[in-house]
C-alpha cells in the first residue's frame, strides 16, 4: 500500500504519519458547506470520479495540489483553510516538478 508523501516536506515525514492528518474531515466539511448529500455528489461538483474520493478517504491517495485547487474553486475556501481542515500542519507544502521522460524520446 502506498502512503501519501511529499518528498520536499521540511520534516521528511509522510503526511499519513501526522497525527492530525484526516482527509475525511476535509471531505465531510466540503459536503456540509456545499450542502451536498454524499461523496458521489461531491465528486460531481469537483469534476472527478467517485473512486478517487474513496481512495482519499481510505488514505490510498493523497489530496493532490490540483484537487486542492479545485476544492478552493468550488468552495471559496482558501488553500490554507482547506489544508487546515484536513489537518495538514506542515510549515511548507511543495509540489515536485520532476517529470518522467517521454516514451517518444
Backbone torsions as a table, in degrees:
resi	resn	phi	psi	omega
1	UNK	NA	129.4	177.9
2	UNK	-81.5	143.5	176.3
3	UNK	-112.1	143.4	179.8
4	UNK	-63.3	127.7	178.1
5	UNK	-134.4	156.4	170.9
6	UNK	-126.7	106.6	-173.3
7	UNK	-61.0	-25.2	-177.4
8	UNK	-95.7	9.1	179.5
9	UNK	-61.2	136.1	-176.1
10	UNK	-56.4	-33.5	-177.4
11	UNK	-88.6	-15.6	-177.1
12	UNK	72.4	15.4	-177.6
13	UNK	-95.0	139.8	173.3
14	UNK	-60.8	141.1	178.2
15	UNK	-58.7	-35.7	179.3
16	UNK	-62.1	-25.3	-177.3
17	UNK	-83.8	-10.4	177.6
18	UNK	-71.5	131.5	-178.7
19	UNK	-61.7	-30.2	-174.9
20	UNK	-87.0	-10.7	-175.3
21	UNK	-68.4	119.6	178.6
22	UNK	-147.7	90.8	-179.6
23	UNK	-63.9	-24.1	178.9
24	UNK	-62.5	-38.4	179.2
25	UNK	-63.1	-41.4	177.5
26	UNK	-61.6	-49.7	-177.7
27	UNK	-64.7	-42.6	178.7
28	UNK	-63.8	-38.9	178.9
29	UNK	-65.3	-39.5	178.1
30	UNK	-66.1	-42.0	178.1
31	UNK	-59.6	-43.9	-179.9
32	UNK	-66.6	-46.7	-177.4
33	UNK	-65.1	-38.9	-178.6
34	UNK	-85.3	0.1	179.3
35	UNK	56.6	49.3	179.3
36	UNK	-102.6	164.5	-177.0
37	UNK	-86.9	-38.2	-171.3
38	UNK	-160.4	-175.0	-179.4
39	UNK	-63.6	-35.6	179.9
40	UNK	-62.0	-41.9	178.4
41	UNK	-66.9	-38.5	177.3
42	UNK	-64.9	-42.0	177.9
43	UNK	-59.2	-43.1	177.7
44	UNK	-62.6	-43.7	-179.8
45	UNK	-62.6	-34.7	-179.0
46	UNK	-87.2	-11.8	-179.5
47	UNK	73.7	35.0	178.7
48	UNK	-127.2	165.8	178.6
49	UNK	-76.6	140.7	178.7
50	UNK	-53.2	-35.7	178.5
51	UNK	-62.0	-24.0	177.1
52	UNK	-64.3	-44.6	177.8
53	UNK	-64.3	-37.7	178.1
54	UNK	-62.4	-42.6	179.1
55	UNK	-65.3	-35.8	177.3
56	UNK	-67.5	-44.4	179.5
57	UNK	-60.2	-37.1	-178.8
58	UNK	-91.9	11.4	176.0
59	UNK	58.2	32.5	174.6
60	UNK	-96.0	-10.2	-179.2
61	UNK	-142.8	131.8	178.7
62	UNK	-78.5	160.8	172.3
63	UNK	-77.4	106.4	-176.8
64	UNK	-77.5	167.7	-178.3
65	UNK	-60.9	-42.3	-178.6
66	UNK	-66.8	-36.8	177.3
67	UNK	-69.3	-38.3	178.0
68	UNK	-62.0	-40.7	177.7
69	UNK	-65.6	-42.0	178.1
70	UNK	-62.6	-40.2	177.0
71	UNK	-62.0	-38.7	177.0
72	UNK	-62.3	-43.7	-178.0
73	UNK	-64.3	-40.0	-177.0
74	UNK	-84.7	-23.5	-174.8
75	UNK	-105.0	-18.0	-175.5
76	UNK	67.3	11.8	172.2
77	UNK	-82.7	148.8	178.6
78	UNK	-73.1	161.4	176.7
79	UNK	-59.4	-41.1	178.9
80	UNK	-61.1	-40.9	178.6
81	UNK	-65.9	-41.1	178.8
82	UNK	-64.5	-43.5	178.1
83	UNK	-62.6	-39.9	178.5
84	UNK	-64.6	-38.2	178.8
85	UNK	-62.6	-34.1	179.4
86	UNK	-90.4	0.3	175.4
87	UNK	82.7	18.3	178.4
88	UNK	-78.7	105.9	-175.8
89	UNK	-106.6	15.7	179.5
90	UNK	-66.9	147.7	-178.7
91	UNK	-67.9	-34.5	180.0
92	UNK	-134.9	154.6	176.4
93	UNK	-132.7	114.5	-178.4
94	UNK	-121.2	145.9	177.4
95	UNK	-102.2	135.2	178.2
96	UNK	-75.6	133.0	-179.8
97	UNK	-102.3	13.9	177.9
98	UNK	-69.1	132.1	178.9
99	UNK	-123.0	146.5	176.2
100	UNK	-77.9	149.5	178.7
101	UNK	-69.1	144.8	179.2
102	UNK	-66.1	147.5	178.8
103	UNK	-69.4	-23.8	-178.9
104	UNK	-73.2	-20.5	179.2
105	UNK	115.7	NA	NA
